Structure formats: structure tokens, C-alpha cells
Amino acid sequence: MPYNQVDRELKDLEDRQWELHAKFFDGLANPTRLKIVELLLERGEMNVREIIEAVQMSQGQVSNQLACLKWCGYVTSRSEGKFVYYRVTDTRIRDLINLARAVVADNAENIRACTRIGNR
């Protein structure tokens, strides 16, 4: 394989890794999904009705966000009777959230004033 072809394939692989990492953070970039994850970290496990009440959104909206979180591996679910309970899948998510809180606390004014990243 020519050297340029190898370089191109390595660059493509690296680009896919960057895209995957960015997509991971996008999963937590949605305020509702982040709130749900933080609630689950705080309470351990919640059923859909409890989550709906906590975030004050419709069942459809909450279910859509939970489906995204579950699909990407942030949360898992279990059924018990007519209820579905959710919990955070990986304990490292707590560490990630705590680290983000610390960084935000140290840079809150700069983040708040940033005009380069979309407003929510």
C-alpha cells in the first residue's frame, strides 16, 4: 500500500475517533438529557413517571430523551410490573459530571459570555 494511502487511512480513522468523542459529549449537551442523567445519579434509579414529574415535561418528550440516553449507553432500564426503571449505566459518568461542574464553576462567566457556542 502506498505511503499516502496509509496516511489517508490513518487520518480517516483519527477523524472518526474525534467524531465519536464529540458525539459522546453531544449526548450530554442537551439540557433535558443532562438533567435526567443528573437526577438518576442523585437518586440512583427512577421510573418514567418520576422522571416526568421531576423534569416537568410530557411523557413523549421524556421517553424520547431516555431512548437516546439508553441507545448511546448512558442509562439502562429494567421492567418491574408496569413500570420501567432507569439508572446510569457506568459510574464513570458521575466522575465526568463532577469534573464538568468543577470546570464550569471555574469558568462560568466566560462560558456564559461565549457567543461561539449556541444558546439554549
C-alpha positions as CSV (number, residue, x, y, z in Angstrom):
1,M,0.0,0.0,0.0
2,P,1.5,3.4,-0.9
3,Y,2.6,5.6,1.9
4,N,0.0,8.3,1.1
5,Q,-2.8,5.7,1.2
6,V,-1.7,4.6,4.7
7,D,-1.6,8.2,5.8
8,R,-5.0,8.9,4.5
9,E,-6.5,5.8,6.2
10,L,-4.9,6.7,9.5
11,K,-6.2,10.3,9.2
12,D,-9.7,8.9,8.4
13,L,-9.6,6.6,11.4
14,E,-8.4,9.5,13.6
15,D,-11.2,11.7,12.2
16,R,-13.8,9.0,13.0
17,Q,-12.5,8.9,16.6
18,W,-12.8,12.6,17.0
19,E,-16.4,12.5,15.6
20,L,-17.2,9.6,18.0
21,H,-15.9,11.5,21.0
22,A,-17.8,14.7,20.0
23,K,-20.9,12.7,19.6
24,F,-20.5,11.3,23.1
25,F,-20.4,14.8,24.5
26,D,-23.4,15.8,22.3
27,G,-25.4,13.1,24.2
28,L,-25.0,15.1,27.4
29,A,-25.2,18.6,25.7
30,N,-29.0,18.5,25.6
31,P,-30.2,20.2,28.9
32,T,-33.0,17.6,29.4
33,R,-30.8,14.6,28.9
34,L,-28.2,16.1,31.3
35,K,-30.9,16.8,33.8
36,I,-32.2,13.3,33.6
37,V,-28.7,11.8,34.0
38,E,-28.0,14.1,37.0
39,L,-31.4,13.1,38.6
40,L,-30.5,9.4,38.1
41,L,-27.1,9.9,39.6
42,E,-28.7,11.7,42.6
43,R,-31.5,9.2,43.2
44,G,-29.9,6.0,41.8
45,E,-33.0,4.8,40.0
46,M,-36.2,6.3,38.8
47,N,-39.3,5.2,36.9
48,V,-40.6,7.1,33.9
49,R,-43.4,8.8,35.9
50,E,-40.9,10.1,38.5
51,I,-38.7,11.4,35.8
52,I,-41.6,13.2,34.0
53,E,-42.6,14.8,37.3
54,A,-39.0,15.9,38.1
55,V,-38.3,17.5,34.7
56,Q,-41.9,18.7,34.1
57,M,-42.1,17.5,30.5
58,S,-44.5,15.3,28.6
59,Q,-44.2,11.6,28.6
60,G,-43.3,11.7,24.9
61,Q,-40.5,14.2,25.4
62,V,-39.1,12.3,28.3
63,S,-39.3,8.9,26.5
64,N,-37.5,10.4,23.5
65,Q,-34.7,11.6,25.7
66,L,-34.5,8.3,27.6
67,A,-34.4,6.4,24.3
68,C,-31.4,8.5,23.2
69,L,-29.6,8.0,26.6
70,K,-30.3,4.3,26.5
71,W,-29.3,3.8,22.9
72,C,-25.9,5.5,23.5
73,G,-25.2,3.6,26.7
74,Y,-25.6,6.4,29.3
75,V,-28.5,4.6,31.0
76,T,-30.0,1.2,31.3
77,S,-33.5,0.1,32.2
78,R,-35.4,-2.7,33.8
79,S,-39.0,-3.5,34.0
80,E,-40.9,-4.2,37.2
81,G,-44.6,-4.9,36.6
82,K,-46.0,-2.0,34.6
83,F,-43.1,0.3,35.5
84,V,-39.8,0.8,33.7
85,Y,-36.9,2.0,35.9
86,Y,-33.8,3.7,34.6
87,R,-30.4,4.1,36.1
88,V,-27.0,5.4,34.9
89,T,-25.0,2.5,33.3
90,D,-21.5,3.5,34.1
91,T,-20.3,5.0,37.3
92,R,-17.6,7.0,35.4
93,I,-20.5,9.2,34.2
94,R,-20.7,10.6,37.8
95,D,-17.0,11.5,37.6
96,L,-17.4,13.1,34.3
97,I,-20.3,15.2,35.5
98,N,-18.5,16.2,38.7
99,L,-15.4,17.2,36.7
100,A,-17.6,19.3,34.3
101,R,-19.2,21.0,37.2
102,A,-15.8,22.0,38.6
103,V,-14.6,23.3,35.2
104,V,-17.8,25.2,34.7
105,A,-17.6,26.7,38.2
106,D,-14.1,28.0,37.4
107,N,-15.1,29.4,34.0
108,A,-18.8,30.3,34.5
109,E,-18.5,33.9,33.3
110,N,-16.5,33.0,30.2
111,I,-18.9,30.2,29.3
112,R,-21.9,32.4,29.9
113,A,-20.5,35.2,27.7
114,C,-19.4,32.9,24.9
115,T,-21.1,33.7,21.6
116,R,-19.4,30.9,19.6
117,I,-21.4,28.1,21.1
118,G,-25.2,28.0,20.6
119,N,-27.5,29.4,23.2
120,R,-30.1,27.1,24.6
